[in-house]
């Protein structure tokens, strides 16, 4: 096929933070101006710019022929919407994938000293899918010589044909320095398959992982392989999204910790770990080319109801970007998530209460000067007694974030959150175990109009949920069965 260039003048629109009269539109989470969006993909940091590409269908507010949408940011907080980067072609729709900075020009796409960005993505051919050969998904390349503004598809696509695996997609590619080669981590139905290449064009299969490990309630997809430092040692992390099969139903992201030797991934144990127990964080991956810092972003929805949520002109937003790190609990390692530090620049009107005693149903709205449905609340204290952090409005609609001491679990209850009748499972109570074992607890809740993201105990227990109130949830309170003394309660308005 011929090389296809996408040369469209940039259209830059502030995606947040911003005041919006549109119902449910987030202020500081990325969302498309209109139509359908799902998985983040192709995320790369290059020349001081964070590039976010994502699955996008500009023809409707439900899933359709996939394109790669594009957004950029210099601070992970304010996003500019850019022109569509990749369009479907005769080889198929443009499914998920990744982008690498080919600084050594291993693929030969660079010219006159230019550093190419190379996208590795899945072509999905719907006509071939109808033939039921299992060969309708395969991996292809595109490249950019102008820092991601325009893209050329490689004339030799596909570079990795399908051997006959129905779900054969979502390549995440990284440079493996010890062997000076590229490693592709590919989702292959119910497992992960690793491939190697010297030049991004010629791929050789290395090994499989996961046939008998992890959750298998649904298809595996959107993998990511990277390292995190822990006590001077590199721990390999393998993210794998699964749909369905999450601990609270629907789609979710699991992860494995272990070692990768350039050919095989060896886990440290057989335990299945979940990156976020909430119902609305899926298909997340990390930005490439960020050095030792690993920044994660997920699709803030669930395939159970993602296409039926009551937004009108657009559907779906992304989570806030999160820093990942390794933490140990009684000798067992976990990945902990925390909001990126850059997000703190949105915090305003801070109020800190020391040794705060909550009785029954204690309002925090006036005390913390929280006046709208965008806020950030921090709680900390001894892990004794149950409590609930309640976001509500004058009509009795509410979202309740709780800690249950008897069950040692956190939960999110959105059964009374407003519009809930678009899916029978939307009102199901979502639980998350408290992994920390120390007596002190901490909880951070970040609210943005129609979502709450909860980071408990330093990010060991994480939950994300969306909701759709008829009126803004502009009140905050703490409910307790018996008085509890919090060592600190802190609140911020966000704008």
N, C-alpha and C positions, 0 to 999 in steps of 0.2 A: 504494500500500500504506500501511497505517497505521504511525505511528511506533512503534518497538519499544524499550522501555526494559529495560536489564539492571540490576536492583537487587538485588544479592546481598551479604549481609554479608561483610566481608573476612575471609579465613582466612589468617593470617600464619604461615608456617612458615620456619624458617631453612633456606636452601638451601646454605649454606656460608659460611665454612669450618666443618666440623663432623666429628666422628668418626662413622663409619658402619660398621656391621658388614655392610652389604649389599655383596656382591661387585661390584667395578668402579664403584661409585658414587663420583664425584669429590668431593673435599672442598671445593675452592674454585672449581670451575667450575659455572655454573648448569646444573641438570638438572631435568626435571619430576618431581614426586613419583611419578607413575605414567603409563603409557601412552605414546603416540607424540608426538614433537616433531621438527620440522625447522626451516625457515628462520626466522631472526630477522626481524622487520618492525615497522613503526610505532614505531621507537625515537625517543624525544624526551626532552629535559631540560627540566624545568619546575618552577619554585619549589623548586630545590634537590634535586629527585628525578630520578633516571634511570629512565625507564620502558622496559622491555623487553617488547614483544609478540612473539608467535611463532606459527608454524603448529603447531596442536595438534589431536590427535584423542583425545578422552577415552574412546573405545569399545574401543580395542585397542592393542597394541604395534606395529602396522603402520599405514601410511598409510591414511586414511579421510576421511570428510567433514570438511573443514577448518574449524576454529574459530580465533579469536585467543586464545591463552593470554596471561597477563599476570604480570609480576614487577616489583618496584621495588627500588631501592637508593639510598642516599645517598652511597655511597663506591665503587661499582663492584666491590666485593669481597664484601659480605654482601647476599644477595638474599632478599626476602620474596616468597613465592608468593601471588599475588592471585587472586580469582575470575576465571573465564573472561570475557573482555570482549565478544566478538562471537560469536554463534551463526549457523549456517546458517539460511536462510529460503527463501521461495518463489522468490527470485531466484537462489539457488544457494549453494554453499559459499563460505566467506570465505578467499580466497587472499591472497597477500602485498600489501603496500602501505606507506604511510608516514603519519606524523602531523605536522601543523604547528601552531604556536601562532598563531592568527589574531588578533593583538593589535589590528589595526585593524577587526576585525569585518567583513571584506570579504564574507563569505558571509551575514551577517545572522543568525547563530545566537545571538549574544550577547544577554543580557538584563540590564537593570539594572546595566550596567557590568561584567558578568562577561566574562572572557576565554575564549573557546571554544578547546578543542583539537579539531581537525578531522582525522579519519582518512579517507584516500583509499585505497581498496582494490579488488581485483578480485573481482567475483562470478563464480563458475564454475557454470554451470547444466548438470548432468549429463544431464538429460532432453533439453535442446536439443542437447547434444553428440551424442547418438545420431542426430539428424536430419542430421548431417554438413553443416551450412550454413556452418560456420566462424564462427558468430556467438554462440557459447556463453560467451564471456568478455567482460566489460564492466566499466567503472569506476563505483564508487559511493562515497557519503559516509556517515559517521556522525560525531556530535559529542558532546563532553562539556562540561558546564558546572560540574562539580565536580572538576576537576583529574584526570580520568581514572578516577574511581571507577565511574561508570556512563556508558552510551553510548546515544544515540538515533540510529536510522538515518533518513536524510533521506527524506522522503515522495516526492521527485522522482527517486529512483534508477531506472535508472542515469543518471549525468550525462555519460558518454561511451560511447555505443553502439559496438558492434563493426562495422566496415565489411566484415567477411568474412575476417579473419585468424585462422587456427586458434589461434596462440599470441599473445595480446593481453593482456599482464598486467604486474603488479608495478609500479604507478606510484610513483615517488619524486618528491615535490613539494618545491620550494624557492621562496622569495621572491627575485625578481630586481629589486633595488633601482633600477638605472639606468632601467628602464622601468616601475617600480611595477606589477609583474604577477607572477603565479604561473607557474612553469615546471614542467611535468610531463615527466619522463624515463620513457618507457614501452618495455618490451621487446615487440617485434613480430616474432615468429618468428626471423628471422636477422639482425636489425638493431635499432637504436634509433630511436624516433620521438619528437620533441619537440612538445609542445603548450603553448599559453599560455592564461591565463584571468585576468580581473580579479577574479573572485569565487569561484573554486573550483567553480562550478556550470556555467559555460558555457565550453567548450573549443574552441580553434581549432588545427588542425594547422599546424606551422611547417616542419619539415624531417625528413629521415632521415639516419642515419649508420651506416656499418659494413658495407654490403652486400659490399664488396670489401676490407675490412680486418679484421684480427684473426683469431682462431681460429674455424672454422666446422665443427668436428666434431660439433656438436650444437646444440640450441636455445639461443637467448640468453634470459636472464632475470635478474631481481633487479638492475637497474641502479641506479647512484647517481651524481649529478653535484654537485661541490663544488669549492671552491678551497683551495689550500695556498699559504702564503707562502714565497717563496724569494728571498733577497737584495732584499727590498723590492718584489718583483713577485708578482702573483697568478698562479699556474699552475692551470688548470682540469684536474680529474681526472674521468675517466669510468670507473667500475667496471662491468663486465659479467660476470656468471657464465655459464658455458657447460657444458652437460651433454648427452653426454659431450664429450671433446675435450681433456682436460688433458694436459700434457707427460708425466705419469706415469700416464695412464689415468683414466677416469672424470670426475667433475665437479670444476671448478676455477674460480677467478676471474681474469679478465684485466683489464687496465686500459690506458687511453689518456691521454696528456698533450697539452694543447693550449690552445685559446682558445675561449670561447663568447661570442658577441656578442648574446645574447638571442634568436637565431633559429637559428643553425647552430653546430655544433661542428667546429673545424678542428684536426686533430692536428698535432703538431710533426714527426712522422715516421710511417713506415708499420710500425714495429717492433711486434710483439706482446709485451707485457710481462705477467708473471704475478705476482700479489700474494703468493702462497704456493705453493711447489712441492710441498709435502707432499700426501699423498692425502686429508687430512681437514680441509679448510677450505673451505667452500662457502657461497654465497648471502649472503655478508657485506655489510653496509652500515654507514653511520655514523649516529650520533645527530644529530638536528637540534636547533637552538637552543642550540648550545654555543659560539657565537662563532667565534673563529679556531682554536680547538682542534677537531680532527677525531678522533673516537674510533670505532674499527671493532670489529665483533663478527661472527663467522661461526658457521655450523653445523659442529660438529666431527664430521663423518662424510662419507660418500660414497654416492651413489645406487647404486654397484655392489653394496654389501652393507649399506647402512644398515638395511634391514628384517630382516636375518638375523644381526646381531651377537648374541653369546651373553649379553645381559643379560635379566633375567626380567620384572620388573615395569614397567620403563621402557625407553625407547630414545632415546638421543642426549643429548649435552650441547653447550653452546656453548664456543667458544674463550675464552681470557681476553680482556678488552678490550685494545685496542692503540691507541696513539697513532700517527698517520700524519704523515709529513713528507717533504719533497723533499730528495734528496741528489744530488750530481753526481759522476760517475765519468768522468774524461777528457772533460769537456764534455757528457756525455750524462746526462740527468736520469732519476731513478727515484724511486718511492715507497718509502720505508723504513718498517718497522713496528717498534715496540718495546712491551714490556709497559707498561701504564699505571703511573705512579709509585705510585699508591695501593696496588698489589699488594705493594709492599715492606713494608707494615706486617705482613705475614704471615711475614716472614723472622725466624728465631730461630737462636740458637746459631751465629753467624757465625764462620767460621775462614778466615783468609787465609794462603796460602803464597806466599812470594816466591822467585823463581828456583828453581822446583821442577823436579827432573829425574825424568822418567818412564822407567822401564826395563822393557821387555817388557810384562808385565801387572802394573800397579801398582795395588793396592787404595787407594781413597780413603775407604772407608766409615768406618773408625776414625779416620783422620786428620781428616776433615771432620765427624765426629760425626753422620753421616747414619745414622739408625736405622730409618727406615721408607721407604715408597714415595712420599713427598711431599717433594720437595727442589728446590733451585735451585742449579745449578752454573755458575760463570763460568770460562772459560779465556781466556788471552790470551798472546801471544808472537809471535816471528818466524814467518812463514809458510814454514817449511822442514820437510820431512819430513811424512809422513802420520801420522795418529793416529786413535784411535777412543775415544769415551766410551761405556762399556758399563754398562747397567743390567741386573742379573741376579738370580737366586735360587740356592738350593743345589741345585736340580734341573737346572740348566743352561739354564733358559729365559732369554732375553735379548733386549734391544732395543739395537741398536748404531747410534750416531750417529758418522759418520766424516767425515774430510777426506782426500781422495786428492790428493796433491801432483802426481802425474803427469797426472791428468785435470783438475786444478783444479776439483774438484767436491766438494760435500757430499752425504751420503746418509744414509738411514735404512733399516736392515735389521731387519725384524720376522719373518723367516722361522722363527725359533726362539722366538717370543715366547709360546707356549702354545697356546691354541685358535686355529687358523688354517684349519680345513677347511670353514668356512662359505662361502667363496668362493675360486675358484682364483687370482684376481688379488691376494688380500690379501697374499700373501707376496712379491709383486714388489718388487724393490729400487727405492726412490724416490730420484732424483737431483735436485740443485739446483746450478746453476753458481755459482762464486765470482765475483761481479761486481766486488768490490773489486780494485784493482791494486797497492795499497801492500804493503810487506813485512810489516807487522804485521797480525795477525789477532785477532779476538775472537769468542767464542762463548758464548751463554747458553742453557742447557737448563733448562726448567721442567717438572717431572714431577708428575703428580697421579694416582696409583694406576694408571690405565689409559690415560694419554696422555702424550706428550712434545711440547713446542713449542720449536723451535730458532730462535734469532735470531743470525745470524752477521754479523760485520763491521758492527756498528751497525744491524742490521736490513735490510741490503741483500739478504741471502739468508735466506729464512725457510721453515721446513718444519714441518708439523703432522702427527702420526700418532697413531692410537689402537691399542690392543692389549689382549689378554685372557689374561694369564698364569694358570696354575692355582694358583700361590702368588704372594704379593707379590714384586715385583722390589725387594728391599731392600738390594741391594749395588751399589756404584758403583766402577768402576775405569777406568784408562786403558791402552789397548793401543797399543804402538808397535813397529815393526820394528827401529828403532834408537833409542838414547837421544835424547830431546828435552828441552830446557830451556824450560819455560814461564815467562814473566816473572811470571805470577801465576795461581794457582789459588784460587778462592774458593768456599765452599760454605755453604749455609744449609739448615736443616731448616725446613719450612713447616707452621705450624699456627696 
